[in-house]
């Protein structure tokens, strides 16, 4: 499945002006990186791929339409898949994008 280009454009608007921002095709989607670290991506599986602080996973995965991101059947620590239903509204999308941006900003530049 190709990533949702409309969602990618909405993410692009949500991250506009972020220092150190770049875009890169990754994991079948379009990733938005901050100083070389993936923050958020329009996922090739639909919805968002989101980088998070692993300590926040229990709280974040308790929300509707959010689960740990899996690669080859294995849950990846510090990564979430946010299903499209959770980002239908621009305010909801911005909240999720802000989570990914905040974690990426906390990492040293690559």
Order of alpha helices (4+ residues) and beta strands (2+ residues): alpha-beta-beta-beta-beta-alpha-beta-beta-alpha
